[in-house]
Amino acid sequence: MINRTLFMDGNIKLTALDPEKDAEVLSRWTNSPSFVAHHFDGIFRPYMVSEIKKKLKEMLKKASESGNRYYFAVRAMESGRLVGLLKIGYVSSSNQATHLFLDFVDEESFEKYADAVLKMALNYIFMELSLHRVSAYTTTHHEHEIALLEKAGFLRESQRRQAIYYNGRVYDELVYGLLRTEWKRAQEVNA
């Protein structure tokens, strides 16, 4: 049993995305190829605020209709400022599995909030959605993401060579996985 609020942890909270309020901030984030790859289909490019509003509304509508993806805004508790996004996508009830995507506005926000957000996401995935498995994708040039996933107990399951083009270079894509039994064991050890 979780003895704390599911969507709040210290100085961070998970909330609903608000297309009207969040579009301006997210428009600036579309300068990041990895952000666009995680959250939008198509070729990387910066998006205008009006495009983001439309895309957010479409994403949230599809999520509501399909019931197989969940989007959360990651906000600083005191200011309410949008500092990250959490997507739990491609939920397969028949396989009891999902994929997890985390994006933050900058490295400082990642360092400050990523650990807490990942813990909340895993609580949600394993306790609320009652899934058995979660996967996460990253690339070899995101060493901070690799460290975060491995610290949380994720195991590297596959590596696709030179699958990601970023900033003029190609990198390997890494797939990490965590099973509910492994997560529960880690919870007991850390209790």
DAFEN-V48930 format. One record per residue. N is the residue number from 1. PHI is phi in whole degrees, -180 to 180 (* if undefined). Layout:
# DAFEN-V48930
((N & PHI) (N & PHI))
This chain:
# DAFEN-V48930
((1 & *) (2 & -86) (3 & -100) (4 & -149) (5 & -64) (6 & -65) (7 & -110) (8 & -138) (9 & -153) (10 & 63) (11 & -106) (12 & -139) (13 & -144) (14 & -102) (15 & -133) (16 & -71) (17 & -76) (18 & -120) (19 & -54) (20 & -70) (21 & -87) (22 & -92) (23 & -61) (24 & -63) (25 & -64) (26 & -66) (27 & -59) (28 & -66) (29 & -70) (30 & -72) (31 & -77) (32 & -99) (33 & -59) (34 & -69) (35 & -63) (36 & -62) (37 & -63) (38 & -72) (39 & -120) (40 & -133) (41 & -84) (42 & 107) (43 & -77) (44 & -63) (45 & -169) (46 & -68) (47 & -112) (48 & -76) (49 & -57) (50 & -63) (51 & -67) (52 & -65) (53 & -56) (54 & -63) (55 & -64) (56 & -61) (57 & -62) (58 & -65) (59 & -60) (60 & -67) (61 & -66) (62 & -61) (63 & -63) (64 & -66) (65 & -72) (66 & -84) (67 & 68) (68 & -118) (69 & -153) (70 & -135) (71 & -116) (72 & -132) (73 & -87) (74 & -99) (75 & -124) (76 & -66) (77 & -59) (78 & -70) (79 & -94) (80 & 76) (81 & -66) (82 & -71) (83 & -119) (84 & -169) (85 & -131) (86 & -122) (87 & -123) (88 & -108) (89 & -122) (90 & 55) (91 & -68) (92 & -111) (93 & -62) (94 & -65) (95 & -101) (96 & 53) (97 & -138) (98 & -154) (99 & -119) (100 & -122) (101 & -131) (102 & -121) (103 & -138) (104 & -128) (105 & -64) (106 & -160) (107 & -63) (108 & -61) (109 & -67) (110 & -60) (111 & -60) (112 & -78) (113 & -119) (114 & -59) (115 & -61) (116 & -65) (117 & -65) (118 & -63) (119 & -61) (120 & -64) (121 & -63) (122 & -67) (123 & -59) (124 & -65) (125 & -63) (126 & -87) (127 & -95) (128 & -86) (129 & -82) (130 & 56) (131 & -90) (132 & -100) (133 & -146) (134 & -133) (135 & -114) (136 & -139) (137 & -111) (138 & -152) (139 & -126) (140 & -65) (141 & -87) (142 & -102) (143 & -62) (144 & -66) (145 & -71) (146 & -60) (147 & -62) (148 & -61) (149 & -64) (150 & -67) (151 & -62) (152 & -80) (153 & 102) (154 & -66) (155 & -113) (156 & -72) (157 & -109) (158 & -156) (159 & -142) (160 & -99) (161 & -67) (162 & 45) (163 & -95) (164 & -121) (165 & -97) (166 & -149) (167 & 54) (168 & 84) (169 & -133) (170 & -110) (171 & -132) (172 & -78) (173 & -95) (174 & -114) (175 & -114) (176 & -112) (177 & -139) (178 & -140) (179 & -98) (180 & -58) (181 & -63) (182 & -68) (183 & -64) (184 & -61) (185 & -58) (186 & -66) (187 & -64) (188 & -67) (189 & -66) (190 & -86) (191 & -73))
